[in-house]
Amino acid sequence: MALKPLWRLIAGFIWFQVQRICVGILESIVLFLNGTRKKIRENNDIYARSARISSVQKWTLFDPWSAYNSTWNLMTWHEGFVHPEYVLKDEVSLYCMTDEEAWFVEAPEGVEGCHWFRMEPLPSYKTQRHARRNVSTANTIYIPWLRLTKGISLRRLYLASTSLVAAAVETATQGQVFLSRTGLYAVVLLLAVLSLTTTNNLYDDERGDSPHNFSTASVGSTFSRVESGVLFREKPLVLWTSDFHIATIRDIQDLMKPMGVSFIDRSLTPRCHFHDNCANSSNLKVITRSNGLNLEAPLIDEFYNVYKDDPLIKTVDAFVCYHPTAMCQLYKPFDKSLVVMASTRFELGRFEPDRWQQWIDDLIEIAADPKSFVGANNEYDANYIQYFTGLKVPVIPSYCGYTEASYNPIKPGFLTFAGRNPPSYHHKFFRKEYEATFRRRNSSEDLQFKHFRSVYNTFEFQDLANHQGVIFVPYQVSIMTIFELYRMNIPLFFPSFPLLCEWQSEYLVVKERTFHAFRFKERSRRSELPPHPSQTHIPDPNDDYDMDSIRYWFQFADFYKGLPHIIHFDSVDDLFDKLLSTNLTAVSTRMKAFNIKAKKDISAQWREVLLKIAKHSPNHPM
C-alpha cells in the first residue's frame, strides 16, 4: 500500500508527458496538411541566423508559470513564420506564459525560463506584476493570447487541464484518491482539441487580423518590433531612390533587404560604377547627374508627366531622399510615401532663399503626411532642420554594416583622415603640427604621419581595419566615413570639443559645416533665412565668426554625441600620449559591444518606418 502513491506519481508523470506528445503530434499533422512544414523547409534561413532557446531552457515539471517550448508549440507558426524563439540573435529569448499573455525575455544562456524573474510561487496576476517590475530594464516582448469564441483565455484552458494532473499527483503523494483514467483521457482530448483549434486560428490570422500579430504586438522597454525576420515575404516593399551619395543608400539596402525590401536604385553619384547601379538614359528619364541636384521646377512637372502612368513607378511604395533631401520635391506629385533623411544640411541644392523657403514649406507638409517620414542620420542635422522649420525629427543613425570588416591591428602605425585629400588645408595645417611634435618627442617610426590617401590609392575596408587606429581632423560634423570606421570597431582619435572650437575659430577647420564656406571658400556670416519663430533663442548655425554659435552647434557633431568610446585629445602632445598609452584592444571591444546594440536599435527604428509605409501603400506589401 505504501507504494501506491509512488506508482500514482509515476503514472501521473507518464500521462503528463503523453499530453505533451499528443499535442505535438496532432499539431504537427495540421502543420503538415496545411503546407506550413514545406514553407518552413523552404525558408529555413531566417531561423539559422538566430539563437535557439530550446537547447538552453529547461522544463520545470508542473510549474504553472513556465511552459514546454519547442519549434512546434502553440505559438510557433503565425504570420511571417517568425517565432519569438528566434527573435534575439545575441542573447537567448526565454519563453514564459501567464493567464493572459506570453513573455519573451532577453536573458543569458543557462537561465531557466520564468524563474529568471520569479523568486517564489505566486498567483498569475502577482507573477505578471512581479515579472514586469523585474524585467523593466530588459528587452521584453509581451503578446496577448488568442481567445476562443466565448472569450475564454486559451492559456487559462491549458493551465486548467495541466493543473488537473499536477493536483492529482500532489494528492497522490498524500495517499488520497488519484485522478481517474477517464479524467486523464479527457485532459488529453482537451489539449488535442485546443491544439487543432489554435493552429486553425493562427492560420486564419494570416488574413491580417491576428490579435497577436508580431507586427502590432505590445512591447517592453526597448523593443518596438520583432527583432529579426522578414517583414515582407510574400510581396516585397519597394523603395525608389536616386541619390547623390553612394554610402547612404548602400547602408539602408544592407539593413532592409533582409527584411524583404526591394530597391529601384538609380544612383546619380559619380561612384555608382563601383556598384553597378548608375542612372542612365535608358533607366532614368528627365533627371541626370547635371540637373538633378539643382532641380528646377519645370523638371518636376516633366518628370511627373513622363512617369505618372509608368508600370514600374506604380510598383513603388515609397521614394527615399537622403542626399539631397530636396530630391523629394521631384516625387511629391505622385502622392506616395516619402522618406526624407538628412545626412547633411537640408538646403543642399536649394541655396537661393526663395527656393530654400519653398523646400521648407514642402518639408513641413511632408512631415504632416501620415504616410511619410522625415528624419536625419545625425543629431546635428536633426537640430538644424528644427532651427529652420520648427520640426523635431527623429534621428536614425547610419549603421554601415556593409563594410564587413573588423579591427585586426596587424599593421603598424595609425592612419590620418585630415581633409578629403592630402593637398587639403586640413592636411597641411595638421601635418605641420604633428610632424613638429613627432621630431621634438623623438617618437618611433610607428607614429609617423600617414594620410590614408597617401597610403592607399584604392583599398578594401579591411585594409583600414588592419591599422592600429585612425586619427581624425574633421572637415564636417557628420560624414559616412565616421560611421564606417566606427562600425569596424577601429579606435578613433578626434580633437576634444574645446580644441576643435579653437581650431574652427582660428583655422576654419570644419569648413564643410556650412555650404557658404564650402562653396565660396570663406567664412559664413549668417544664414540666408531667419529661424523658425520657436528657435529665435538658438545661435545662428551658419555664423562662422560667433564662438557661441560654434560651441552650441559643435556639441551635436557625431564624434561628440551618439558614438561613445571615441578618444579625444586636447593638443597634439596629448594625442601622442594617448596613442602610446591607450589600450586599443579594450577600446575596440567596447565599440563592438555598442555596435551590436546599435544595430538592434537602428533596425527597430527602420522597421517602424517600413511598417508605416506598408500600412498606407495601395500595393499592400506583405
N, C-alpha and C positions, 0 to 999 in steps of 0.2 A: 504493500500500500504506500509505503514511503516513497517509492519510485514513481508513483503516478504523476505527481506534479512535474517531475523532471521530464517524463515522456510527453506530458502535455506541452511543456515548454519547447521541446524538440519539434513536436508536431506543429505547434504554432509557428515556429521559425520556418519550417518547411513550407507551410501554407503561405506564409508571408512572402517567401521567395516565389512561390507559384503565381501569386498575384502579379508580381512584377514581370515575370516571364510571360504570362498570358497577355498582359497589356502590351508588352513589347512585340510579341508575335502578331497579335491582331493589328496593331498599328503598322507594323512593317508590311503586312499583307495589303492594307489600304494604300500605303505609300507606293507599293509596287504596282498595284492596279491602276492608280491614277497617274502614273508616269513620273512621280517625284524622284524615285530612285535613279531613273535614267537621266533626269535633268542634273541631279547632283553628280553623277559619274562624269557627265559631260562638262561640268563646270567646277570641278574639284579644286581648281587653283585658288579660289577665294578662301578655302579652308587651309590649304597647305601653307599659306603665308603667316598664319597666326597661331597663337598659343592654344593648346587644348587643355581643358580643366579636368577631363575625365581621368587623366593619368595622375593627378595630384589631389583631387578632392576625395575624401574618404566618407563612406556611408556610415552614419551613426544609427544603429538599429532602434526603431520605434521612437526616434526623435521627431516630434510633430512639427519642428521648425526647420528641418532640412529635408531634402528630398533626393532620391536617386536621380542622377543626371547622366544622360548619355546622348549620343548623336541622334537618338530617335525617341526622346521623351515627349511629354505632352505639349511642349512649347518649341519644339525644334524647327519644324518646317513652316514657314509663313512667307508672306510676300517678300520677294527678293532672295529667299533662301539664305539669309544670313543669321545664323544662330548666335545668341549672346556668348556662347562658349568661345566664339572666335572674334569677339569684339576687341579685346585689348591685346596688342601684339607683344608688348614688352613686359607686361605683368600678367598674372593669372586672374581671370574673372571668375569669382565664386558665385554659385547659383543657390539662392535661398528663396523660400516662399512663406507668405503669411496667408491669412484668410482672403485677402483682397488683391494681393499683387505679388509679383515676382521681383526679386532684387538681384542685380548683377554688380558685384563689388570688386574693384581692383585691389588685389592683395598679393603678397609674396607667395611663392610656391611653398607647399608644405602646410599651409594653414587649412584647418578643417572646417569647411563650409560655414554655416551661420555661427559657429562657435567663435569665429573671429571677433564678433561684436556682441555675443551673448554670453555673459558670465554665469548666469544661473537660469533654471527653468522659469519661464514667465508665461502668462496667458498671451495669446497672439497680439492683442491690442497693446499690451505693455511691451512685448518684444518689438513690435513695429516702432513704438516711440523710442525705446532704448536703442534700437539699431540706428534709426535716423540720427539720433543725437551723436552716436559714436562714429558714424561714417560721414559726418558733415564736411569733413575736410578731405574725403577720399572721392575718387571718381566712381560714381554710383548711378545706375540706371534703374528707375522704378517703372514697372509695366503692369497695368491692371489686368486681371484675369478675364478671360471670356466668360460671359454669363449665358446660361441656358434660357429658354423661352420664358420660364416663370420667374426669372430673376434670381435663381439660386446660384451662389458662387460655385464655380467648378472646383476651386481649391477646397471649399468647405465640404463638398461631397467627397472629395478624395480623402480629406482628413477624417471625415466621419467613418469611411469604410476602413481605413487603416487603423483608426483608433479602436475599432471593434476587436481586431486581432491583438493590438497592444494591451487593451484592457483585459482580454481573455487570458493572455499569458501572465499578466500581473496577478489576476485572481487565482490562476493555476498554482502559482508559487505559494499561495496561502492555503492550498488544499481545497479550494472551492470548485464548483462545477465549471468545467471548461466549455467554451462556445461549441455548439453542436456542429456536426459536419454539414448539415443543411445550411447553417448560418455562414460557414466558410465558403460554401459554393455560391451563396448569394453575394458575398463580398466580391468574389472573383468575377461573377457575372456583371455586377455593378461596374466594376473597373473596366471590363471589356466594353460595355455599352458607352461609358464615358470616353474611352479611347477612340471608338469609332465616331461618336458624336463630335468630339473635339477636333479630330482630324478633318471631318467634313466641314465643320465651322471654319477652321483655319483656311481651307481651300476656298470656301465661299468668300473669305476676306480678300482673296486676290482680285476681286472685282473692284476693290478700292475702299470699302467701308469698314476695314478692320478696326475694332476698338483697341487693339494693342499693336497696331502697325508701328514698326520701329521708326518710320519717318515722322511720326507725330507723337511719339511716346513722351511722357513727362520724364524729366531728367533731374539727377542730383548734381550738386556743386558745379564742377567744371565741364560736365558733359552736356551737349545740346543735341547731338545726333548720334547715330551708331558710328562707332569709331572706325570701322573698316567695312569693306564690301562695296559692291557695285550698286549705285543708286539707280542707274538706268540700264537694265539688262536687255529688255525686250525691244526697246526703241530708244536709241541714244538721244541725249540732249545735244543740240547743235549750236555751236558758237562761231560767229564770223569775226575775223579780225584782220585789219590792215594796219599794222603798227610800224613805227619808225625805229623801234628798238628791238633787237633780237632776243635779249635775255628776259624781258618782262613776259613775253608770250611763251617763250620756252619754259619758263617756270610754271605757269598755270597749266600748260599742257602736261608737264611731268606730274603735277598733282592731280589733275582732273581726268585724264584719260583712264586711269584705273577705276574711276567712279562711273564710267560709262558715258563720258562726254566726248563728242566728236568735234573736230575743228575744221573750219574752212579758213585756211591761213593764206592770205595774200600779202606777204611781207613787203614793205617798202624800204626796208633798211638796206644799205649797201652790203651788209654782211650776210644777206639772205642766201647767197650761193653756197655758204658752208652747210646749210641745212635743206637745200633744195626746196625752198618754199617761196621763191621770188614771185612777186606780182609782175605780170607782163601783159601785152596787148591781147593775148588770147584768153587769159583767165580773169582779167580785171579791166573793165571798160571805164572810160572817162577819167579816172583818177590815176595819176602817175607819181613817181618819186619827185618830180619837179613841181607839181601843182598841189600835191596832197597836203603838205604841211601848212601852207598859207590858206588854201581852200576858199576861193572867192565864192560869193553867194550863187552866181549863175551855175557853177559846177554842181551845187547841191540839187538844184532843180533838174539839171540834165541827168545826174546820176539816178535820181528817183524815176524819171521818165523811162530810162533805159531798163531799169531793174524791177519796176513795180509788178510786172507780170512774169518775172523770171522764175522758172521752176525751182532753181537752186535756192534763191532767196526765200521762197515760200517754205523751205525746209528749216530755215534758220529760226532758232528760238530766242537768241539774243545777240546783240552786237557788243563787242568788248573794245574799249578805248583806253589805252594806257599812255602812249607817247606818240602824239599829243592827245590829251583828254578831249580837246575840242573836235577831234575827228568824229565824235558822236553827233555833231551837228549834221553831218552827212547822212546819218542813219535815222535821225529823228522823224522824218516824214513817213517812214514805214510803220510807225506805231507798234513797234515791237519792244521787248525789254532791252534796256541799255545798261551796260556795266561800265561806269566811268571810274577809273582808278588812276589817281595822280601819282606818278613816280618822279615828277619834277614840277616846277611851278606851272600852274594850270593855264596860264595865259600863253603858253608856247604856241606860236603860230597866229596869235591874236594880239599882237603888240600894240596896235593902234587903239587909243582909248575907246572909240565908239564900237569897234569890233570886240574888244575885250568886255565892254559893258553888255553887249548883246549875248556874249557867251555866258556871262554871269547870270543874266536873266534866264537863259536856256537851262543852265545848270540847276538853278533853283526850281525850275519847272520839272526837270528830270527827277530831282531828289524827292519831289512831292508825288511822283507817279508810283503807285504801289507795286508795279511790276518791274521797276528799275532799281538800280543800286548805285550810289555814289560813295566812294571811299578813297583811301590813299594807302600806299605801301610803307609810309613812314610818318612819324609824328610831325615833322616839320611841315610837310605839305598839307597834312590834315589841319594844322593850325593856320597855315597860310590861306587855305580855302575859307576857313571860318572868318578870318580877318576881313575878307572882301565880300563874302556872301552871307555871313551870319549862320551858315550851316555847320553843325557839329557832326562831322562824318567819321565813321569807324576806320580804324587802321587794321589792315590785313598785311602783315609784312611779307615780303618775298621770301621764299624758302630756298630755292636754287639747289634742290637735291639732285638735279641733273648732272652736277659735277662728277658724282660717283667716285669721289676721291676722298682720302682721309690722311690726316697728318702722319707722316712717316719720315722723321728727320734724318735721312741717310746722307744728305749733302751738307757740307759745312757752310756757315755764313747765313746772313739774313738778306732778303730781298727788300728793296725800297720801292714803294709806289709814291712818287713825288711828281704830280702833274701827269698829264696824259702820255707825254713822251719825254725822253731825256733833254731835248732842247728847250723845254718849257722853263718859265721863270721859277716855278717851284723847285725844279731840279737844280738849277744854278744856285739859287739862294740857299737851299738846304744843304746841298753838297759842299758848298764853301764852308759852312759852319761845321758840318760833320767831319770833313777831312782835316780841318784845323784841330779839332778836338782829338781826332784819331792820332795825329802826329804828336800832339802835346802829351798825350797819355801813353804814347809808345805801345799802342794796342797790337794784338795779334792779327795776322792776316785774315782770320775768320771774320773779323769785324770790319773789313774793308767795305767801302760804299759800293753797292751793286744795284743799279736801277734794273728792274725786271725786264725792261725793253732792251737794255744793253746785253743782258744775259741770254734772252730768248727772242728770236725773230718770230718763231711760231712755237707753241707749247701745248702740251696736254695739261689738264688741271692737276694731275698727279705730280707733274714736274714742279709746280709751285709748292705743293704739299710736302715735297721731299726736302725742303729747306728748313732751317731752324725756326724761322718766323718771318714776319713781314713788318717793316717799318712804314708807316703811312703818314704822308703830309697831304691832307685832303684838299682837293680843289672844289669839292661840292659837299653839301651837308648830307646827302644820301645818294649813293650810287650802287648799281647792281654788283659791282666788283666786291664791295664790302660784304654783301650778303654771301656771295660765292666763297670768298676766303673764310668767312666765319663758319659757314656750314661744312667746310673741310676741316674744321677744328684746328686751324693754324693759329698759333699765338700772334696777336696783333698788337702793335705798339703805336699809339696815337699821342699827339700833343695834348697836354692837360687843358681843361677849359680856360684857365687864366692865360696860359701860354698861347693858345690859338687865338683868343681875343686880342692879345697883344700883337701877334703876327698879322692879324687881319687889319688892325688899325695902322700898323706900320708898313706892311708889305702888300695888303690886299691878297692874302694867300688863297682864301676860298673865293676865287674870282667868279666862279660859275654859279654862286648862290643867287645872284641877280642877273637877269637877262640883259640889263643895260651894260653891266661890266663885261659880260661875255661877248656882247655884240660890238660894243664901241671901245673896249679896252681901257675904260676909265671908271672911276667910282660913280656909283649911282647916288643922287642926292635925295630923291623922293620917288614915291610911286606915281604912276600916271593917273590912277584913280583914287578916290578917297576910300577910307574903310567903311565897312557896314556900320550903321549907327550904334550897334551893340558893341563895337570894338574900338571906339574912339580913344579909350584909355590905354590901348596897346601901342607900343612904339612902331613906327613905320618899318616893315621888314626890308624895304628897298632903300634904306638910308645907310650907305656905307661910311658915312662920316660920324655918325652918332654912336658913341661907345655904349650908351644904354640900349640902343636898338641891337647892336651886335651881341651884347651879353644876353639880352632877352631871347633873341631868336636862335643863338647858337646852342642854347640848352636843349633844343629839340632835335639836334643832329643825331644820326644813328649811333655814332660812336660815344655819345654821352647818355643816350636814352634808348632802352629797349634791347641792347646787346651787352649783357654782363660779361665780366671776366676779360674785357679789353684792358691792356696795361697802358696807363697814361704816364707820360714823362713831363717834368716841369722845366727841363732845359736839355740841351744836347748832352751835357755832362751827366745829367740824371738818366738820360737814355742809355748811355754806355754802362752806367752802374746796373741798370735793370737788365740790360742784355746779358750781363755776366752773372747776375745773381738770381734771376727768376727761374723757378722750377718749371720749365716749359712743358714737360710731360704732364704735370699736375694741372696746369692751366688748360691744356688741350683736353684733358679728361673732363674737367668741369664744363668746358664748352660743349663737349659731346653730349653730356647729360642734359644740358639746357636745350640743345638742338633736338633731342628726342622728344622732349615735352613740347617744344615749339612746333614741331611738325604736326603733332596731335591737335594742338590748338588752332593752327592755321588751317588744317584740313577741315576741322569742325566749322570754322567760320565760313569757308568756301562752300561746304555742304549746305549751310543755311541759305546762302545766296542762290545756289543751284536749285534747291527745292522751291525757293520763291519764284524763280524764273519758270520752272516746270509747272507750278500751280497756275500761272497766268498765260501759259503758252497754248494757243489753239492746236498745236501739233501733239499735245499730250505725251511728252516723253515719259517712258516708264521702265 
